[in-house]
Amino acid sequence: MKTLIVEDDFTNRLLLQTFLTRYGECHLAVNGKEAVEAFRMAVDNRSPYNLICMDILMPEMNGTEAVKQVRALEEARGIFSTHGVKIIMTTAVSDIKEVIRSFEGLCDAYLVKPIDTAKLLRHLESFRLVE
């Protein structure tokens, strides 16, 4: 599994990276702008990500906008979100309006911080990214 962790907080990045590296390669981005560029480069190099863990509240470009741009890049290449990268919003924002907005933006799951790694693992298993 190849993962992109998009998180501006060092501690949250470290937690996700420590947990997810046991399942494969992890790359890091500190904002949505970096995430979109990393995603574009991975797809262009024919080495796409299987999973993106995306924070919402970040500088330069928020996670909601980054997810829209990632899905637009996939669509431009003929990849529909159901067959594209799995995106889990990992955020401190638990407001129902933000949850709905994230799913409308075609994320696949939503986890509120602090991240419960058992729930994260259940999502990975349901996406068939791990066994």
Contacts in CASP RR format, 6 or more apart in sequence:
PFRMAT RR
TARGET T0000
AUTHOR 0000-0000-0000
METHOD contacts of the structure
MODEL  1
MKTLIVEDDFTNRLLLQTFLTRYGECHLAVNGKEAVEAFRMAVDNRSPYN
LICMDILMPEMNGTEAVKQVRALEEARGIFSTHGVKIIMTTAVSDIKEVI
RSFEGLCDAYLVKPIDTAKLLRHLESFRLVE
1 20 0 8 1.000
1 23 0 8 1.000
1 24 0 8 1.000
1 25 0 8 1.000
1 50 0 8 1.000
1 51 0 8 1.000
1 124 0 8 1.000
1 129 0 8 1.000
1 130 0 8 1.000
2 24 0 8 1.000
2 25 0 8 1.000
2 27 0 8 1.000
2 42 0 8 1.000
2 47 0 8 1.000
2 48 0 8 1.000
2 49 0 8 1.000
2 50 0 8 1.000
2 51 0 8 1.000
3 20 0 8 1.000
3 23 0 8 1.000
3 24 0 8 1.000
3 25 0 8 1.000
3 26 0 8 1.000
3 27 0 8 1.000
3 49 0 8 1.000
3 50 0 8 1.000
3 51 0 8 1.000
3 52 0 8 1.000
3 53 0 8 1.000
4 26 0 8 1.000
4 27 0 8 1.000
4 28 0 8 1.000
4 29 0 8 1.000
4 35 0 8 1.000
4 38 0 8 1.000
4 39 0 8 1.000
4 42 0 8 1.000
4 49 0 8 1.000
4 51 0 8 1.000
4 52 0 8 1.000
4 53 0 8 1.000
5 13 0 8 1.000
5 16 0 8 1.000
5 17 0 8 1.000
5 20 0 8 1.000
5 26 0 8 1.000
5 27 0 8 1.000
5 28 0 8 1.000
5 29 0 8 1.000
5 52 0 8 1.000
5 53 0 8 1.000
6 28 0 8 1.000
6 29 0 8 1.000
6 30 0 8 1.000
6 31 0 8 1.000
6 32 0 8 1.000
6 34 0 8 1.000
6 35 0 8 1.000
6 52 0 8 1.000
6 53 0 8 1.000
6 54 0 8 1.000
6 55 0 8 1.000
6 58 0 8 1.000
6 63 0 8 1.000
6 66 0 8 1.000
7 13 0 8 1.000
7 16 0 8 1.000
7 28 0 8 1.000
7 29 0 8 1.000
7 30 0 8 1.000
7 53 0 8 1.000
7 55 0 8 1.000
7 58 0 8 1.000
7 90 0 8 1.000
8 30 0 8 1.000
8 31 0 8 1.000
8 55 0 8 1.000
8 57 0 8 1.000
8 58 0 8 1.000
8 59 0 8 1.000
9 55 0 8 1.000
12 55 0 8 1.000
12 90 0 8 1.000
12 113 0 8 1.000
12 115 0 8 1.000
13 28 0 8 1.000
13 30 0 8 1.000
15 114 0 8 1.000
15 115 0 8 1.000
16 26 0 8 1.000
16 53 0 8 1.000
16 90 0 8 1.000
16 115 0 8 1.000
17 26 0 8 1.000
17 28 0 8 1.000
19 115 0 8 1.000
19 117 0 8 1.000
19 120 0 8 1.000
20 26 0 8 1.000
20 51 0 8 1.000
20 53 0 8 1.000
23 124 0 8 1.000
23 129 0 8 1.000
23 130 0 8 1.000
27 38 0 8 1.000
27 49 0 8 1.000
29 35 0 8 1.000
29 38 0 8 1.000
30 58 0 8 1.000
31 58 0 8 1.000
31 59 0 8 1.000
31 60 0 8 1.000
31 61 0 8 1.000
32 54 0 8 1.000
32 58 0 8 1.000
32 60 0 8 1.000
32 61 0 8 1.000
32 62 0 8 1.000
32 63 0 8 1.000
32 65 0 8 1.000
32 66 0 8 1.000
33 60 0 8 1.000
33 61 0 8 1.000
33 66 0 8 1.000
34 60 0 8 1.000
35 52 0 8 1.000
35 54 0 8 1.000
35 61 0 8 1.000
35 63 0 8 1.000
35 66 0 8 1.000
35 70 0 8 1.000
36 61 0 8 1.000
36 66 0 8 1.000
36 69 0 8 1.000
36 70 0 8 1.000
36 73 0 8 1.000
38 49 0 8 1.000
39 48 0 8 1.000
39 49 0 8 1.000
39 52 0 8 1.000
39 70 0 8 1.000
39 73 0 8 1.000
39 85 0 8 1.000
40 73 0 8 1.000
42 48 0 8 1.000
42 49 0 8 1.000
43 73 0 8 1.000
43 74 0 8 1.000
43 77 0 8 1.000
48 84 0 8 1.000
48 85 0 8 1.000
49 85 0 8 1.000
50 85 0 8 1.000
50 86 0 8 1.000
50 129 0 8 1.000
51 85 0 8 1.000
51 86 0 8 1.000
51 87 0 8 1.000
51 88 0 8 1.000
51 124 0 8 1.000
51 127 0 8 1.000
51 129 0 8 1.000
52 70 0 8 1.000
52 85 0 8 1.000
52 86 0 8 1.000
52 87 0 8 1.000
52 88 0 8 1.000
53 88 0 8 1.000
53 90 0 8 1.000
54 63 0 8 1.000
54 66 0 8 1.000
54 67 0 8 1.000
54 87 0 8 1.000
54 88 0 8 1.000
54 89 0 8 1.000
54 90 0 8 1.000
54 107 0 8 1.000
55 63 0 8 1.000
55 89 0 8 1.000
55 90 0 8 1.000
55 91 0 8 1.000
56 62 0 8 1.000
56 63 0 8 1.000
56 64 0 8 1.000
56 89 0 8 1.000
56 91 0 8 1.000
56 93 0 8 1.000
56 98 0 8 1.000
56 102 0 8 1.000
57 63 0 8 1.000
57 91 0 8 1.000
57 92 0 8 1.000
57 93 0 8 1.000
61 69 0 8 1.000
63 89 0 8 1.000
64 98 0 8 1.000
64 101 0 8 1.000
64 102 0 8 1.000
64 105 0 8 1.000
67 87 0 8 1.000
67 89 0 8 1.000
67 102 0 8 1.000
67 105 0 8 1.000
67 106 0 8 1.000
67 107 0 8 1.000
68 105 0 8 1.000
70 85 0 8 1.000
70 87 0 8 1.000
71 81 0 8 1.000
71 105 0 8 1.000
71 106 0 8 1.000
74 80 0 8 1.000
74 81 0 8 1.000
74 84 0 8 1.000
74 85 0 8 1.000
75 81 0 8 1.000
81 106 0 8 1.000
86 108 0 8 1.000
86 109 0 8 1.000
86 123 0 8 1.000
86 127 0 8 1.000
86 129 0 8 1.000
87 106 0 8 1.000
87 107 0 8 1.000
87 108 0 8 1.000
87 109 0 8 1.000
88 107 0 8 1.000
88 108 0 8 1.000
88 109 0 8 1.000
88 110 0 8 1.000
88 111 0 8 1.000
88 120 0 8 1.000
88 123 0 8 1.000
89 102 0 8 1.000
89 107 0 8 1.000
89 109 0 8 1.000
89 110 0 8 1.000
89 111 0 8 1.000
90 111 0 8 1.000
90 113 0 8 1.000
90 115 0 8 1.000
91 98 0 8 1.000
91 110 0 8 1.000
91 111 0 8 1.000
91 112 0 8 1.000
91 113 0 8 1.000
92 112 0 8 1.000
92 113 0 8 1.000
93 112 0 8 1.000
94 112 0 8 1.000
99 110 0 8 1.000
102 110 0 8 1.000
103 110 0 8 1.000
108 123 0 8 1.000
108 127 0 8 1.000
109 123 0 8 1.000
111 119 0 8 1.000
111 120 0 8 1.000
111 123 0 8 1.000
121 130 0 8 1.000
124 130 0 8 1.000
125 131 0 8 1.000
END
